C-alpha cells in the first residue's frame, strides 16, 4: 500500500500539470499552436539537458558493465509489444488507418514523456538505466513505428538519409556526449552541471502541460464513446503490464530491471499517434481520444501496477 499511495501522489501531480495545459488551451489563454513551441523546447532543450546531466554525472564503468541487460530487456519489450499489437489490433478496428494507430499504441506506451517523468519522480537513481533500457524502443519507433504505421503510404517512400535523420536528434547526441564525459570522468565546469540540472527539472512539468495542450485542441465528444478506444486503453494499461508482471514473477530478474520494464509498459498511450498523422493532414480525433482516456485511467492503473509488482517481486 505505501508504494500505491506514493505512486498515486506522483500521478496526481502529473495529472494536475496535464489539467493546466488543457485549461490553458480550452480557455484560450494560450493558442493551440503553442504546443509547437513547447514541443521544440522539450525536445531540443529540456530532455537533452536532463539526459546530458544524468549521464555525465552518473554513467560510470560499473553501469556500463550492466548496460547490456537493460538493452536486452528493452529489446524483449519492444519485440513482444510489437507481436502482441499485430495480433490484437485487427480485432479492435476494421479500418486500416485506425488499425495502424491501435497497433502503434499497443506497441509503444508513452514511455518517453510520461515514463521519464514517473521514473524521475519515483526512482531517480534508475533514470540512467531507464534511458539505456528505452534505446531499443526508440529504435523500433524510428525504424518501424512512425514510418510504417503513422506516416501515410504516399509519403513513406523516403530516401535512406531521410529515414536515418530521426536518429540524429538532440536526445541521442546528449546521451552519447554524456556517456563519453561520464566514462572518461572528464571534468565539467560547475555552471554547466548546474544548468543541466535546472533545465532538466523543467522536463516533467512541461511534458505534462504539453500533453494537456495537445489533447485540448480536439473535440473529443464524438469519440470518447467509441468502445474500441476503451478496449485498447485496457489492453495498454492493464493486460500488457499484468502479463509483464507475471513474467517477471517467474523470471526473477533484478528489481531494477523489473522497475524499468513496468515503467516502460504501464504508461498510457503516447502522443505520436496525434502529432505525426496531424502533420500530414489526417484525422486525429480517435488518437486524441485514446490519449485522453488512457491518461485519465493511468492515474489509477500506474500506481496499481507498481503495487502489484512490489508485492510479487
C-alpha positions in Angstrom: 0.0 0.0 0.0 2.8 2.6 0.7 4.0 2.0 -2.9 0.5 2.5 -4.2 0.0 5.7 -2.2 3.3 7.3 -3.1 2.9 6.5 -6.8 -0.7 7.8 -6.7 0.6 11.1 -5.2 3.1 11.5 -8.0 0.5 10.6 -10.7 -1.9 13.1 -9.2 0.8 15.8 -9.6 1.4 14.9 -13.2 -2.3 14.8 -13.9 -2.5 18.3 -12.4 0.1 19.5 -14.9 -1.9 17.9 -17.7 -5.1 19.7 -16.5 -3.2 23.0 -16.5 -2.3 22.5 -20.2 -5.8 21.5 -21.0 -7.3 24.6 -19.4 -4.7 27.0 -20.9 -5.9 26.0 -24.4 -9.6 25.5 -23.7 -9.8 28.9 -22.0 -7.9 30.4 -24.9 -5.2 31.7 -22.5 -2.6 30.2 -24.9 -3.2 29.3 -28.5 -3.2 25.7 -29.6 -0.2 26.5 -31.8 1.8 27.0 -28.6 2.3 23.2 -28.5 4.8 23.5 -31.3 7.0 25.9 -29.3 6.8 23.8 -26.1 7.5 20.6 -28.1 10.6 22.1 -29.6 11.8 23.4 -26.2 11.1 20.0 -24.7 12.9 18.0 -27.4 15.8 20.4 -28.0 16.5 21.8 -24.6 14.9 20.2 -21.5 15.1 16.5 -22.4 18.7 16.7 -23.8 19.8 18.8 -20.7 18.3 16.2 -18.4 20.0 13.3 -20.3 23.3 15.0 -20.6 23.4 15.9 -16.9 22.3 12.5 -15.8 24.8 10.5 -17.9 27.8 12.7 -17.3 27.2 12.6 -13.5 26.1 9.0 -13.1 27.2 6.8 -16.0 30.3 5.1 -14.6 32.2 2.0 -15.8 30.2 -0.1 -13.3 26.9 0.9 -15.0 28.4 0.1 -18.4 29.0 -3.5 -17.3 25.3 -4.0 -16.7 24.0 -1.9 -19.6 23.6 -4.9 -21.9 21.0 -6.3 -19.5 18.8 -3.2 -19.9 19.3 -3.2 -23.7 18.3 -6.9 -23.8 15.2 -6.3 -21.7 14.3 -3.2 -23.7 14.6 -5.3 -26.9 12.4 -8.0 -25.5 9.7 -5.5 -24.5 9.9 -3.8 -27.9 9.6 -7.1 -29.9 7.0 -8.6 -27.5 4.9 -5.4 -27.7 5.0 -5.4 -31.5 3.9 -9.0 -31.7 1.0 -8.5 -29.3 -0.1 -5.4 -31.2 0.0 -7.1 -34.6 -2.1 -9.9 -33.2 -4.7 -7.9 -31.3 -5.2 -4.7 -33.3 -7.1 -6.3 -36.2 -9.7 -7.3 -33.6 -10.1 -3.7 -32.4 -10.6 -2.0 -35.8 -11.5 -2.8 -39.4 -10.4 0.5 -40.9 -6.7 0.2 -41.9 -5.8 3.7 -40.7 -7.4 3.2 -37.2 -5.9 -0.3 -37.0 -2.4 1.1 -37.6 -3.0 3.7 -34.8 -4.0 1.0 -32.4 -1.0 -1.1 -33.4 1.3 1.8 -32.6 -0.5 2.5 -29.3 -0.3 -1.1 -28.2 3.3 -1.5 -29.2 4.6 1.7 -27.6 3.3 3.3 -24.4 4.2 6.9 -23.5 7.5 5.6 -22.1 9.2 8.8 -23.1 7.4 11.9 -21.7 5.4 10.1 -19.1 7.8 7.3 -18.4 10.7 9.7 -17.9 8.6 11.8 -15.5 7.4 8.7 -13.5 10.9 7.2 -13.2 12.4 10.5 -12.2 9.8 11.0 -9.5 9.8 7.5 -8.1 13.3 6.1 -8.8 15.7 8.9 -9.8 18.8 6.8 -9.3 17.5 4.4 -12.0 17.0 7.1 -14.6 20.3 6.5 -16.5 19.5 2.7 -16.6 15.9 3.5 -17.8 17.3 5.6 -20.6 19.5 2.7 -21.8 16.5 0.4 -21.5 14.4 2.6 -23.7 17.0 2.7 -26.6 15.6 -0.4 -28.4 12.1 1.1 -28.1 13.3 4.4 -29.7 15.0 2.4 -32.5 11.8 0.5 -33.2 9.8 3.7 -33.2 12.0 5.5 -35.7 12.7 2.4 -37.8 9.2 0.9 -37.9 6.5 2.6 -35.8 6.5 6.1 -37.3 7.4 5.4 -40.9 5.2 2.3 -41.3 2.3 2.9 -39.0 1.9 6.7 -38.7 3.2 8.3 -42.0 0.7 7.9 -44.9 1.8 5.4 -47.5 2.1 8.1 -50.2 4.7 9.9 -48.0 6.5 6.8 -46.8 8.9 6.3 -49.8 11.7 8.4 -48.5 15.4 8.2 -49.1 17.8 6.4 -46.8 19.1 9.7 -45.5 15.6 10.8 -44.6 15.0 7.5 -42.8 18.2 7.9 -40.8 17.6 11.6 -39.9 15.3 10.9 -36.9 18.2 9.1 -35.2 20.3 12.2 -35.4 18.4 14.1 -32.7 19.4 16.1 -29.6 18.4 13.3 -27.3 20.8 10.7 -28.7 23.5 13.4 -29.1 23.2 14.3 -25.5 23.2 10.7 -24.4 26.4 9.9 -26.4 28.2 13.1 -25.1 27.1 12.3 -21.5 28.3 8.7 -21.8 31.7 9.9 -23.0 32.0 12.5 -20.3 30.8 10.1 -17.6 33.0 7.1 -18.6 36.1 9.3 -19.1 35.4 11.3 -16.0 36.2 14.4 -17.9 35.9 17.5 -15.6 32.9 19.7 -16.5 32.5 23.3 -15.2 30.1 23.5 -12.3 27.9 26.0 -14.0 27.2 23.6 -16.9 26.3 20.8 -14.5 24.0 23.3 -12.6 22.4 24.5 -15.8 21.7 20.9 -16.9 20.1 20.2 -13.6 17.9 23.3 -13.8 16.8 22.8 -17.3 16.3 19.1 -16.8 14.0 19.9 -13.9 11.6 21.5 -16.4 11.2 18.3 -18.4 8.4 16.6 -16.4 6.1 19.7 -15.9 6.5 20.9 -19.4 5.9 17.4 -20.9 2.7 17.0 -19.0 1.5 20.5 -19.7 2.2 19.8 -23.4 0.1 16.7 -23.2 -2.8 18.6 -21.9 -2.5 21.3 -24.5 -2.3 18.7 -27.3 -5.4 16.9 -26.3 -7.3 20.1 -25.7 -7.2 21.1 -29.3 -9.6 18.4 -30.3 -13.3 17.9 -29.9 -13.4 14.7 -28.1 -17.2 14.4 -27.5 -17.7 12.4 -30.7 -15.0 9.8 -30.0 -14.9 9.2 -26.2 -17.9 6.9 -26.5 -16.1 4.7 -29.1 -15.8 1.3 -27.5 -12.5 0.3 -29.2 -10.7 3.2 -27.6 -11.6 1.8 -24.1 -10.6 -1.7 -25.2 -7.2 -0.5 -26.4 -6.7 1.5 -23.2 -7.5 -1.5 -21.1 -5.0 -3.6 -23.1 -2.4 -0.9 -22.8 -2.8 -0.1 -19.2 -3.8 -3.4 -17.6 -3.5 -6.5 -19.7 0.0 -5.9 -21.1 1.5 -4.7 -17.8 -0.1 -7.7 -16.0 1.4 -10.1 -18.4 4.8 -8.5 -17.8 4.4 -8.6 -14.0 3.5 -12.3 -14.2 6.6 -13.0 -16.4 8.8 -11.0 -14.1 7.5 -13.0 -11.1 8.7 -16.3 -12.7 11.9 -14.9 -14.3 13.1 -13.4 -11.0 15.1 -10.6 -12.7 16.8 -8.0 -10.6 14.3 -5.5 -9.2 15.9 -2.6 -11.0 15.3 -4.3 -14.4 11.7 -5.1 -13.4 11.0 -1.4 -12.5 12.3 -0.3 -15.9 10.1 -2.9 -17.6 7.0 -1.9 -15.7 7.6 1.8 -16.3 8.1 1.1 -20.0 4.9 -0.9 -20.5 2.4 0.6 -17.9 2.4 4.1 -19.3 -0.7 5.4 -21.2 -1.0 5.7 -25.0 1.5 8.1 -26.5 1.1 11.3 -28.4 2.9 10.4 -31.6 -0.4 9.0 -32.9 -1.8 12.5 -32.6 1.2 14.6 -33.7 2.6 12.6 -36.7 -0.7 11.9 -38.6 -1.8 15.5 -37.8 1.3 16.8 -39.6 0.1 15.0 -42.7 -3.5 16.3 -42.5 -5.0 13.0 -41.3 -8.0 12.8 -38.9 -6.6 12.7 -35.3 -9.8 12.7 -33.3 -9.5 8.9 -32.5 -5.9 9.1 -31.3 -6.7 12.2 -29.3 -9.5 10.3 -27.6 -7.1 7.5 -27.0 -4.6 9.8 -25.3 -7.2 11.5 -23.1 -8.9 8.3 -21.9 -5.7 6.4 -21.3 -4.1 9.3 -19.4 -7.1 9.7 -17.2 -7.2 6.0 -16.4 -3.5 5.8 -15.9 -3.7 7.9 -12.7 -5.1 4.8 -11.0 -3.6 2.0 -13.1 0.1 3.0 -12.9 0.1 3.0 -9.1 -1.8 -0.3 -9.2 0.8 -1.9 -11.5 3.7 -0.7 -9.3 2.0 -2.0 -6.2 1.4 -5.5 -7.8 5.0 -5.6 -9.0 6.2 -4.7 -5.5 4.0 -7.4 -3.9 5.2 -10.1 -6.3 8.8 -9.1 -6.6 
